[in-house]
């Protein structure tokens, strides 16, 4: 069923996904749904979209903006310089490495560095 409100949500999701250079499959994997779910969402054929908070987090925008297109789009930036925190950097690297090992995922160093940067 076509719904203008859901069509606009789908357009926002597609725009953000494409800005990041991600496929529907990649975004789907990040939030734990099938690629077809992202396709249906982007085409506006989903009545009650699920996982909006997960989508917003993956796309780095506020959930309210993603849902309505109103208000501030960007997430608030931390007041302190988190990149200069060596403990945080270490924790992110360890977390990514642990998750990859836990799931038996073997990736090259360039992809690992990219993933760590995205998580950070």
PyMOL commands that set and color helices and strands:
alter all, ss='L'
color gray80, all
select helices_A, chain A and resi 4-19+24-31+35-42+52-59+63-68+82-84+86-102+109-119
alter helices_A, ss='H'
color red, helices_A
deselect
rebuild
show_as cartoon
